[in-house]
Amino acid sequence: MKGQHHRHERLKKSGSPWKLRCNFKSEDIDYLTHLHGVLYVSEYGYDQTFEAYVAAGLAEFFKSFNPKKDRMWLAEVDDQIIGVIAVVRHSELVAQLRWFLVHPDYRRRGLGSKLMKKALEFCKECKYKIVFLWTTNDLHAAGRLYTCAGFKKVEDKTHEIWGKRTTEERYELQV
């Protein structure tokens, strides 16, 4: 599905600095789902099932959200979301990083590192012992960022998912 909805969208350039927020707006689920769909289709060739996967996970996150154990940071410029990362509680001692994304127009500016730092600080505050995440071997820059943050790859599995043969990788960090 390479229709108009899924072309890489350029954001309007702005001289404004980005800012972070943790509060949610009603349109955030739709926009985050759309942004993941657009970028992963154009950059990695995923199909619409990836967007459905993101939507389902976000819906569950917002339904079971506990502000003491879950957090999402949204980076914005002029009220446009340009980056996101979330910490999702899995158990008393284990959390998952999810939906980590920086819009291509804002990459290589330190935003990804800043989002990662915020997420890991929150994990320490919550006294999580292990933080894990799933990514794919297509996301080379993300893999480097995870390794630089201290994550170790502990598992991989290759299968048909999101319209292609994909190798998912699990990374873990002892906090």
URWO-V639011 format. One record per backbone hydrogen bond with DSSP energy under -0.5 kcal/mol. NH is the residue of the N-H (numbers start at 0). CO is the residue of the C=O. If there is no record, write none. Layout:
nh,co
NH,CO
NH,CO
This chain:
nh,co
5,2
6,3
9,7
18,75
20,73
27,24
30,26
31,27
32,28
33,29
34,30
35,31
36,32
37,33
38,34
39,35
40,36
41,37
42,38
43,39
44,40
45,39
46,161
49,46
50,46
51,47
52,48
53,49
54,50
55,51
56,52
57,53
58,54
59,55
60,56
61,57
62,58
63,59
68,65
69,65
70,86
72,84
73,20
74,72
74,82
75,18
76,79
79,76
81,74
82,74
83,100
84,72
85,97
86,70
87,95
89,90
89,93
90,93
94,129
95,87
96,131
97,85
100,83
102,81
105,102
106,103
113,109
114,110
115,111
116,112
117,113
118,114
119,115
120,116
121,117
122,118
123,119
124,120
125,121
126,123
127,122
128,92
129,92
130,172
131,94
132,170
134,168
136,166
138,135
139,137
142,138
143,139
144,140
145,141
146,142
147,143
148,144
149,146
150,145
151,171
153,169
154,169
156,167
158,165
160,158
160,163
163,160
165,158
165,163
167,156
167,165
168,134
169,154
170,132
170,168
171,151
172,130
174,128
174,172
